[in-house]
Structure formats: C-alpha cells, structure tokens
Amino acid sequence: MLQSSQSLGAFYQCYKNPASFIRAIKSFQTYYPSNDIVVVSDGGHNYKDFCDDNNIHYVYKTKEDAETIGLMFNSYHQCLNFLRNLWYSFDHIKEDYILLIEDDVRVLKQHTSKFNYSINGCN
C-alpha cells in the first residue's frame, strides 16, 4: 500500500496541444485532487485561464523568454532551459515526490508502491 509519508505533485512543461494538456491534467487531478501542479508553457498556447480555474501554479514564457521551445535536448541550452523550469517548480510543489507530465501521460490510478526516486515519470 501507499505509505502515508509519500505524496505526489506534478510538473508539466507544455507547448500547444490544448486537448492533450487538459486530458493529462484532469487524469492527474482525478487521483490527486488537492496536490500541487506546476505548469510552464514555453511560448505556445496560454493556459492561464484553465490553470487559474483549477488551482494550478502557472508560468507563461514568451518564445523570447523560453530561449528554446519544447522538450528537445539537442543542445546544452535546451537541456538547461528544461532544468531551470523544473528547478523553479521545486519552490511551488510541497509534496515529497514529483511526477513529470507530458501531453501523452495519463494517470490511470493512484500510485500504491514505494517511489524509488524524487522525480518520477522520466524515461
């Protein structure tokens, strides 16, 4: 069973796929309705209204601010941009563990085994 000391928040760096974004967020909130979620939109669709309505900490970066777009790690700067956003999320997620959410991630049930890492969902 899930240990009571384990809690799960979520980080989602997104771009512009609103339908998948909403499905991914809602799947997490189905099983973790009051847990923290941090969303960073890196120059794509602005999800501010949705995030405000769903108590999600949201940051919108313009294409100029984002430096690089998307989750491509083809260069040092692209990787660094993602890590900066992830690091930022640590200040806004109170849970002990973080799930990395992407457009194709769906949470199908509450996690019941021991987490092995502080950041989970990374492949």
Disulfide bonds with the S-S distance in Angstrom:
none
